[in-house]
Amino acid sequence: MNSLSRRQALAAAAAAAGAGTLAAPGVAQAAASSTAARPARSSSSSHGRPPTITREAFGQVNGATVYRYTLAAANGLTVRILTYGGIVQSVQVPDEHGRPVDLALGFATLDDYVAHNSPQAGGGVYFGALIGRYANRIAKGTFTLDGVTYHIPINNNGNALHGGTIGFDQKVWTPSVSSGRDSVSLKLEYVSPDGEMGFPGTLTTQATYTLDNRGRLTLVFHATTDKPTVINLTNHSYWNLAGESSGNVYGQLLHLNADRFTPVDSTQIPTGQIATVHGTPMDFTRPTPIGARIAVNDPQLLIGQGYDLNWVVNGPAGGAPRPAARAVDPRSGRTLTIYTTQPGIQFYSGNFLTGTLVGTGDTVYRQSYGFALETQNFPDAPNHPNFPSSVLRPGQVYQHTSIYEISGF
């Protein structure tokens, strides 16, 4: 099969997968593996070798050494993760000629992350970072827990975003590694002291990234506290399935397993309503190009200058990971399917990429050059009793899993 016909077959297979119902983890991968269009290299059984994990020094922050870990699967899927912010710097897959294509937006150097990734540094894009203590927004940086009112530093339109001015994305995490026959894992730990960014309790968090030979990157969060607190953790990777230097993502298809979303006010704080997506530009219950309705005159799109909203994932949260989203690049056939135990997923279409940042491929990132799909609790849940609880108490364990399954290469 020549390169052109293989690309066409992959695109057709991806479009067919995208048109179907989102399935449980591994089902879509198994179905894709059974087609003649799928290259043999994507099957771990054809290699018989385990994934690998290596590390290298990547620079220093405040005297602490930052390491970059490279997790490589037998099928050519390679993920690079920094101990600074737990950042997923790159997610590379081979193209039809065997050349690596990076599907994740990021920076080439640690200095760029320190200078541009956080709002404190004047950027606030959060490329690939672990987000905490509370992902997304808390209204006016204020919440009340057990009769005590807490204040988080305001850093976004009068609200606290992604944990305040210095969140988990700016911390150097402590790493440890493990490996098995079919997977490798990088566990990162950070202990947030009582009162950090105004949050109560000493919070001990582990974030474990596991890459396996089935094309899955699994992220498991585990956290405990010594005082009642609120918590909401996520990863903030930006994806472009055509490649991080390829331009806007408007033609890529998105399918969300969500019939409802949480509308926001003019400062992007949820109103408390849980609304249907049907009949609105927020309806991605069938695969739809990201750019198909992004310019519609809709109040929610005007507020966020595009998509920047939380969708309510269908099915019960907290059990086995269930399908939340699938994105497909029709030209290459590359597909990203996300499963999660979390109740929500924030779809952000990269609206505030302004052409001032240069990425790993030496390309200037402009509006909608990447999209984020952040598995999470609902924004501002501490202030909405009708939203899933974000409270963690001593003796309880916060644990959530998200799976990022990459196929079609």
Residue pairs with C-beta under 8 A, 6 or more apart in sequence:
1 9
3 96
3 97
6 37
6 39
6 96
7 96
7 331
7 332
7 333
9 35
9 36
9 37
9 333
10 37
10 38
10 332
10 333
10 408
10 409
11 330
11 331
11 332
11 333
12 37
12 333
13 32
13 35
13 37
13 38
13 333
13 408
14 328
14 329
14 330
14 333
14 334
14 335
14 407
14 408
15 253
15 287
15 328
15 330
17 28
17 31
17 32
17 326
17 328
17 335
17 407
17 408
18 253
18 255
18 287
18 326
18 328
18 335
19 286
19 287
22 28
22 255
22 257
22 323
22 324
22 325
22 326
22 337
23 31
23 323
24 320
24 322
24 323
24 339
25 216
25 321
25 323
25 339
25 403
25 405
26 214
26 216
26 405
28 326
28 335
28 337
28 405
28 407
29 214
29 215
29 216
29 405
29 407
32 38
32 42
32 335
32 407
32 408
33 42
33 43
37 333
38 407
38 408
39 409
40 46
41 47
41 75
41 76
41 94
42 75
42 215
42 407
42 409
43 75
44 73
44 74
44 75
44 182
44 212
44 213
44 214
47 74
47 75
47 213
49 74
50 74
50 179
50 180
50 181
50 182
50 183
50 184
50 213
51 71
51 72
51 73
51 74
51 179
51 182
51 183
51 184
51 211
51 212
51 213
52 70
52 71
52 72
52 179
52 184
53 69
53 70
53 71
53 72
53 177
53 179
53 184
53 185
53 186
54 69
54 70
54 72
55 67
55 68
55 69
55 70
55 175
55 177
56 67
56 68
56 70
57 65
57 66
57 67
57 68
58 66
58 67
58 68
58 82
58 83
58 84
58 110
59 65
59 66
59 109
59 110
59 111
60 66
60 110
61 84
61 110
61 114
61 172
62 172
64 172
66 82
66 83
66 84
66 110
66 172
67 82
67 83
67 175
68 80
68 81
68 82
68 83
68 89
69 80
69 81
69 82
69 83
69 175
69 177
69 186
70 78
70 79
70 80
71 78
71 79
71 80
71 81
71 184
71 186
71 209
71 211
71 217
72 78
72 79
72 211
73 211
73 212
73 213
73 215
74 213
75 213
75 215
75 409
76 92
76 93
76 94
76 98
76 100
76 409
77 91
77 92
77 93
77 211
77 215
77 406
77 409
78 90
78 91
78 92
78 93
78 100
79 88
79 90
79 91
79 92
79 209
79 211
79 217
80 88
80 89
80 90
80 92
81 87
81 88
81 89
81 186
81 209
82 89
82 110
82 113
83 172
83 173
83 174
83 175
83 188
84 110
84 113
84 114
84 170
84 171
84 172
84 173
85 113
85 117
85 128
85 129
85 130
85 168
85 169
85 170
85 171
85 173
86 129
86 130
86 168
86 169
86 173
86 188
86 207
86 209
86 235
87 106
87 113
87 117
87 127
87 128
87 129
87 130
87 169
88 104
88 106
88 128
88 209
88 235
88 237
89 104
89 106
89 107
89 128
89 360
90 102
90 104
90 106
90 244
90 360
91 102
91 103
91 104
91 217
91 237
91 239
91 406
92 100
92 101
92 102
92 103
93 100
93 101
93 103
93 334
93 406
93 409
94 100
94 101
94 409
95 101
95 332
95 409
101 243
101 332
101 409
102 243
102 244
102 245
102 360
102 361
103 239
103 240
103 241
103 243
103 244
103 334
103 336
103 406
104 127
104 128
104 237
104 238
104 239
104 240
104 244
104 370
105 127
105 128
105 237
105 238
105 239
105 240
105 244
105 359
105 360
105 365
105 369
105 370
106 127
106 128
106 244
106 359
106 360
107 113
107 116
107 117
107 127
107 357
107 358
107 359
107 360
108 359
108 360
108 362
112 358
113 127
114 121
114 170
115 121
115 122
115 123
116 122
116 123
116 125
116 357
117 123
117 124
117 125
117 126
117 127
117 129
117 169
117 170
118 124
118 126
118 166
118 167
118 169
118 170
119 155
119 156
119 161
119 165
120 155
120 165
120 166
120 170
123 357
124 155
124 156
124 161
124 352
125 238
125 352
125 353
125 357
126 162
126 169
126 236
127 236
127 237
127 238
128 235
128 236
128 237
128 238
129 168
129 169
129 235
129 236
130 168
130 169
130 173
130 188
130 207
130 233
130 234
130 235
130 236
131 162
131 163
131 167
131 168
131 169
131 233
131 234
131 235
131 236
131 374
132 162
132 163
132 167
132 168
132 192
132 205
132 231
132 232
132 233
133 163
133 167
133 168
133 192
133 196
133 197
133 199
133 203
133 229
133 230
133 231
133 232
133 233
134 152
134 160
134 162
134 163
134 199
134 230
134 231
134 232
134 382
134 390
135 162
135 163
135 232
135 233
135 234
135 236
135 374
135 376
135 377
136 161
136 162
136 232
136 234
136 310
136 346
136 374
136 376
136 378
136 379
136 380
137 156
137 159
137 160
137 161
137 268
137 269
137 379
137 380
138 152
138 159
138 160
138 379
138 380
138 382
138 383
139 159
139 267
139 269
139 380
139 383
140 154
140 158
140 159
140 160
141 151
141 152
141 153
141 154
141 159
141 160
141 164
141 198
142 149
142 150
142 151
142 152
142 383
143 149
143 150
143 152
143 230
143 382
143 383
144 150
144 382
145 200
145 228
145 229
145 230
145 382
145 391
146 228
148 200
150 198
150 199
150 200
151 198
152 160
152 163
152 164
152 197
152 198
152 199
153 160
153 164
153 165
153 166
153 197
153 198
154 160
155 161
155 164
155 165
156 268
157 267
157 268
158 267
159 267
159 268
159 269
162 169
162 236
163 169
163 197
164 197
164 198
165 197
166 197
167 197
168 190
168 192
168 205
168 233
169 236
171 190
173 188
173 189
173 190
173 207
174 188
174 189
174 190
175 186
175 187
175 188
175 189
176 186
176 187
176 189
177 184
177 185
177 186
177 187
178 184
178 185
178 187
179 185
182 212
182 213
182 214
183 210
183 211
183 212
183 213
184 210
184 211
185 208
185 209
185 210
185 211
186 208
186 209
186 210
187 206
187 207
187 208
187 209
188 206
188 207
188 208
188 209
189 204
189 205
189 206
189 207
190 205
191 202
191 203
191 204
191 205
192 199
192 202
192 203
192 204
192 205
193 202
194 200
194 201
194 202
194 226
194 227
199 229
199 230
200 227
200 228
200 229
201 225
201 226
201 227
201 228
201 229
201 392
201 394
202 225
202 226
202 227
203 223
203 224
203 225
203 229
203 231
203 392
204 223
204 224
204 225
205 221
205 222
205 223
205 233
206 220
206 221
206 222
206 223
207 219
207 220
207 221
207 222
207 233
208 218
208 219
208 220
208 222
209 217
209 218
209 219
210 216
210 217
210 218
210 219
210 220
211 217
211 218
212 218
214 405
215 405
215 406
215 407
216 403
216 404
216 405
216 406
217 403
217 404
217 406
218 401
218 402
218 403
218 404
219 235
219 401
219 402
219 403
219 404
220 399
220 400
220 401
221 233
221 398
221 399
221 400
221 401
222 397
222 398
222 399
223 231
223 233
223 392
223 397
223 398
223 399
224 392
224 394
224 396
224 397
224 398
225 231
225 392
225 393
225 394
225 396
226 394
227 394
228 391
228 392
228 393
228 394
229 391
229 392
230 381
230 382
230 390
230 391
230 392
231 390
231 392
231 398
232 376
232 377
232 381
232 390
233 376
233 398
233 400
234 342
234 346
234 374
234 375
234 376
234 402
235 374
235 375
235 402
236 372
236 374
237 372
238 350
238 370
238 371
238 372
239 249
239 327
239 336
239 370
239 371
239 372
239 373
240 246
240 249
240 252
240 369
240 370
240 371
241 249
241 252
241 327
241 328
241 329
241 332
241 334
241 335
241 336
242 249
242 252
242 329
242 331
242 332
242 334
243 361
244 359
244 360
244 361
244 363
244 369
244 370
245 359
245 361
245 362
245 363
247 369
248 291
248 366
248 367
248 368
248 369
249 290
249 291
249 349
249 350
249 368
249 369
249 370
249 371
250 289
250 290
250 291
250 292
250 294
250 368
251 289
251 290
251 291
251 329
251 330
251 331
252 289
252 290
252 327
252 328
252 329
252 330
252 371
253 287
253 288
253 289
253 290
253 327
253 328
253 329
253 330
254 284
254 287
254 288
254 289
254 290
254 325
254 326
254 327
254 347
254 371
255 284
255 285
255 286
255 287
255 288
255 325
255 326
255 327
255 328
256 284
256 285
256 311
256 324
256 325
256 345
256 347
257 285
257 313
257 314
257 315
257 322
257 323
257 324
257 325
258 277
258 284
258 285
258 311
258 312
258 313
258 314
258 324
258 345
259 276
259 277
259 278
259 285
259 312
259 314
260 274
260 275
260 276
260 277
260 311
260 312
261 274
261 275
261 277
261 282
261 309
261 310
261 311
261 312
262 270
262 271
262 273
262 274
262 275
262 309
262 310
262 311
262 312
262 344
262 378
262 379
262 387
263 270
263 271
263 273
263 275
263 300
263 309
264 270
264 271
264 300
264 303
264 304
264 309
264 379
265 271
265 303
266 303
268 303
268 304
268 308
268 379
269 379
269 380
270 310
270 378
270 379
270 380
270 384
270 387
272 384
272 386
272 387
274 312
274 386
277 283
277 284
277 285
277 311
278 285
280 298
280 300
281 293
281 294
281 296
281 298
281 300
281 301
282 300
282 307
282 309
282 311
284 311
284 347
287 326
287 328
290 307
290 349
290 368
290 371
291 368
293 301
294 301
294 306
294 307
294 349
294 368
295 301
300 309
301 307
304 348
304 351
305 351
305 352
306 349
306 350
306 351
306 367
306 368
307 347
307 348
307 349
307 351
307 371
308 346
308 347
308 348
308 349
308 351
309 346
309 347
310 344
310 345
310 346
310 376
310 378
310 379
311 344
311 345
311 346
311 347
312 343
312 344
312 378
313 322
313 324
313 340
313 342
313 343
313 344
313 345
314 322
315 322
316 322
317 341
317 342
317 343
317 388
318 341
318 343
319 341
320 341
321 339
321 340
321 341
321 401
321 402
321 403
322 339
322 340
322 341
323 337
323 338
323 339
324 338
324 339
324 340
324 342
324 345
324 373
324 375
325 336
325 337
325 338
325 345
325 347
325 373
326 335
326 336
326 337
326 338
327 335
327 336
327 371
327 373
328 334
328 335
328 336
328 408
329 335
329 408
332 408
332 409
333 408
333 409
334 406
334 407
334 408
334 409
335 406
335 407
335 408
336 373
336 404
336 405
336 406
337 404
337 405
337 407
338 345
338 373
338 375
338 402
338 403
338 404
338 405
339 402
339 403
339 405
340 375
340 400
340 401
340 402
340 403
341 400
341 401
341 402
342 375
342 376
342 377
342 400
342 402
343 377
343 378
343 388
344 375
344 376
344 377
344 378
344 388
345 373
345 374
345 375
345 376
346 372
346 373
346 374
346 376
346 379
347 371
347 372
347 373
348 371
348 372
348 374
349 368
349 371
350 365
350 367
350 368
350 369
350 370
350 371
350 372
351 367
351 368
352 367
353 365
353 366
353 367
353 368
353 369
353 370
354 366
354 367
355 364
355 365
355 366
355 367
356 364
357 364
357 365
358 364
358 365
359 365
363 369
375 400
375 402
377 387
377 388
377 390
378 384
378 387
378 388
380 387
381 387
381 388
381 389
381 390
382 390
382 391
392 398
